[in-house]
Amino acid sequence: MWFGMMILFSISFVYSIKYLLGFNLRNDIYANNFAKVGAWFGILGYTTGTLWVSVTWATDQGQSIGSVLKEPKLIGAAIALLIYGAYFVLRGSFTDIDKRARISAVYNIFAFIMLFPSIWIIPRLVGSLHPGAPGSDSGNPALNRNDMDASMRMIFYPAIIGWTLLGIWIATLKIRLEILSNKKILN
């Protein structure tokens, strides 16, 4: 779900740039809907990640759920999701369609840029239970040959493709509905 989320946020980022280059409202609709589905994937990933951490790592080391929630990667993910949550609040605060689209596109670019420090960079600078943390023998979790068993890779990589394609499909369905409901504005 995390890989799918990042790909969906990347697509949203591209459509925000396209909107700012041509001010076509269709690009704003695309950017918004890809961000919405990406945010849902992020919320699902955060929830399942919290459960995964508490079962996989915390019980092995005798830690409580409170210490699990202090996991740097989960904190970074929460920050990223809150930044995208602010994007949706910002979008909802404007009634003028053009102003909403312009300001949302700029903020979406900011949110995307903040996604990588909060999920990939800062959590890797501090100690963590997650693979790839300082002091562990692996660099990138799931991208290092020693991090995952070959039989698990046969599930992991197709799952990335599957979640991403599911997210794109859901986003395109939402986009079609929104374009149909705003047909007068877009023509």
N, C-alpha and C positions, 0 to 999 in steps of 0.2 A: 504494500500500500504506500510505503514511503517513497519508493522509486516512482510509482504512478503519480503520487502527489507532486513530486518535483517536476516530472515531465509535464503534467497539466499546468502547473504554475509557470513553467517555461513557455508553454504555448500561449498562456494568458499574457505573459510579458511581451511576447512577440506581437500579439494583436494590439496591445496598448501602444507599442511603438508605431505600428502601422496606423493606428488611429491618429496619433499625433502628427504623422507625416501627411495624412490626407483628409482628416476630419470626417471620415465615413462612419456613420453611426453603426453600421453592421459590424465593423471591427470592435467597437465598444461592446456590443452584444456578445460577440465571441469572447472577448477578454473577460467580461463579467462571468459568463457561464462556465468557462474553463476554470476560473478562480473559485467559483462556488463548488464545483465538483472536486477540485483539488483540496479545498478546505474540508469537505466531508471525508475525503480519504485521509487527510491529516488527523481529523478527530477520531476516526476509526483506528488509524495507526497508533495514535497516542493511547487510546483505550486498550487496545490489544497489547501494545508495548508495555504498558503498566502491568497488565496481567502476566505477560511473558517474563518480565523481570522478577516479579514477586514469586513466580513458580520456579524459574530456572536458576536465578542467581541468589536471590535473597535467602531462600530456605536453606540452600547449601552452606551459607555462611552465617546462619542464625540471625539475620537482620530482620527488622520489623518493616511493615509497609511504609512507615514514616520515613525510614532511611532510603527505601526504594524510591520514594517520590523526590528525594534529593539527588537522584541520578542526573549527572550533568546533561546527558543527551535528552532526557525527558524534560528538563528545565528549558533547554534550548528549543526543543520542539514546541513547548508551551508558549514561549516568547514569540516564535514564528507564527503560531496560530493566532495569538492575540494581535499581532501586527496585521494579519489578514482579516481578523475580526473587525479591527478598526477601519479597514478598507470598506467593508460592507456597511458599517455605520456611517462612514463618510458618504458613500453613494446614496444612502437613504436620506441624507440630510438636505439634498438639493432637489428642487422641483423643476428647475430649468434643465432640459435634457442636454443641451450642448455644454453648459457649465459643468454639469455632473460628469459628463463623459470626459471632458478635458482634465478636470481635477482628479477624477478617479484614475485616469490613465497615468498621470504623473505619480500619484501615490502608489499605484500598482507596480510601477518600475522601482520605486523606493522599497516596497515590501519584498519584491523579488531579490533585490540586492541584499537586503537584510536577512533573507532566508539562509544564505550560505554561511555567514559568520555564526548565526545562532544554531544551526544544525551541524555543520561540518567543521568549522574552525575552532570556535571557543570550547566546545565540549572535548576536543582532542588535546587541549592544553592543560587540562586538569585530570586528576585521577578518576577512574571510572571502572565499573564492573564490565562494561561493554568492551568487546574486542576492538583493538586499535587505539586503546588509551595509552598514555605515557607509561612506560615501564613494562608494557606487554610486549610479547615477541612478534606481534602482527601489526601491520600497517593499516591497510584498509580492510574493514570487516567485509567478508563475502567476496572480496576481490583478490585476496591473497590465496594462493593455492592450498595453504595449510589450515585455513580457517574453516573449511567446510568439507565434509565427506563427499565423494563423487556421487553417491546415490542421492544425497540431499541437493546437490547442484542440479540434478535432473528434474527436481521439483522447483527449486528456487528461481532459476532463470525463466522457465516458462510461466511461473507465477507473476514475475515482473511484467512480462509481455501481456499476460491475461488481464492483470489489474489495470495496466495502462490502456489497453484496448477497451475494456469495460468502461473506464472513465471517459475516454474519448467518445464512445457510443452514447453514454448518458448525456454528456455535454452537448453533442450534436442534436440529440432529441430535444433538449431544453432550448437550444438555439433556434431550431425550426419552429417550436411553439411560440417563442418570443417574437420571431420575425413575422409569423402569421398574425399574431395579435397586434403588432405595431406596423402593419403593412402601409397604412396611410402616412405615418410619420417617415418611413424609410423611402417612399417614392418621391 
